[in-house]
Amino acid sequence: MRVGVLVSGGGTNLQAILDAVASGTLPLTVALVLSDRPGVRALERAAAAGVPAAVVQTADYPGRDAYSAAVAAELRAAGCEWVVLAGYLKILTAPFLDAFASRVINTHPALLPSFGGPGMHGLAVHQAVLDWGCRVSGCSVHFVDASVDGGPLIEQVAVRVAADDTAESLQARILPHEHEALVRVLGWLAAGRVRVDGRRVTVAGADEETN
């Protein structure tokens, strides 16, 4: 399974994937790391792992569809079969989604469908959770469709919110679970264990696993 990973920043989710591949626990190839921003830490991580990388910036294209088509073209040229949005902050449209229909997954640092949608990323998500007084937060891995953070859910992990949490401390405690969930889902996909029926996603044998 050849995977493209789309990034915008530090790339800790990318690093989790690269580490799992290097250790032999994740049977896939990261064929391309693509960023919408030059000079980000994620590109350094790709270079250190010897993974091809590309930068496709929105400013170089007349609109979102043209940009999405260019991203899809880069991924197809690299032979990518699946795409992971790993801290990628651009919204991609039909030219990309049609090219990789039902083969794009995303991570989100909250329990969707709560605290998702436009503008909900990074510390903004965790601050919103705290502002609402939530007792539980967590992370989600889901399929990507034309909505923002609205595709079918594959995996979720709940994390208790502490009384003294800040957005930063909550993020720090959730992030390792996000890494683990993403690697786990990619393993399921590589093994052909994931089935989708409308909004319901089932994973063969997952009920017998312990997380």
Helices and strands as residue ranges (DSSP letters): E 2-7, H 12-23, E 29-35, H 41-48, E 53-55, G 58-60, H 64-77, E 82-85, H 94-99, E 104-108, H 123-131, E 136-143, E 153-160, H 167-190, E 194-197, E 200-203, G 206-208
